Amino acid sequence: MDKVRRLLCTTALFGLTGLATAAPDEPKEGVQYLVLPQARNTDAGNKVEVIEFFAYYCPHCYAFEPLLSNWVKKQGENIVFRRVHVPAGPNVLPQQRLFYTLEALGLLDQYHGKVFAAMHEKRQRLASDEQVFDWAASAGIDRARFIDAYRSFGLQARLNQAASKVEAYHVDYWPQVAIDGRFITSPSQANQGAAESRTEAQQQEYALKVMDYLVAKAKAAKK
């Protein structure tokens, strides 16, 4: 299954382009987005919860990150945005633990992009605990404090919650975005039905338009 997930990560953005019919102006259920068979509870109040399912090793997650971050800023008070680092086998577990350690320490905003850069620009594997500890120390994080959080009981609880989220939302490739506990889309999903092949950047831009539509739809339902 881990090999299948990794393959989906590296191919999903390209396998659904070039289909015969044009994508409509208004996204369609079952085409540009899916509706979960059972809505999930959210704790976003009157705002719309948006969850990105991602992995640090995933090149498409790395490519999507700058556009997604800008989109989140533009949404402002409309949404509550969360990330879930997916479990994807023993080589990815140190990266997943890294993500939740940064989150637990309140350092995620400061270091999230730096982890992506370390892996995809500096080619650091971060595939073992020691590699992660060395990276954290080199990035200026107190090594002992980081290791304590990394190995804490609370961190295991976060990993368990992530696994539960992935299962509840039927996530089997990434990046994927869940909106309001009801809708799922992604750059590959959003571009189903495109009349012509699109670059990865174009697919991502169109996915954000589908996400705009779904946030507006969810927000209107809350009134």
Buried (B, 14 or more C-beta within 10 A) or exposed (E): EEEEBBEBBEEBBBEBBEBEEEBEEEBEEEBBBBEBEEEBEBEBEEBBBBBBBBBBBBBBBBBBBEBBBEBBEEBEEBBBBBBBBBBBEEBBBBBBBBBBBBBBBEBBEEBBBBBBEBBBEEEBBBBEBEBBBBBBBEBEBEEEEBBEBBEBEEBEEBBEEBBEBBEBBEBBBBBBBBBBBBBBBBBBBBBBBBEEEBEBEBBBBBBBBBBBBBBEBBBEEEE
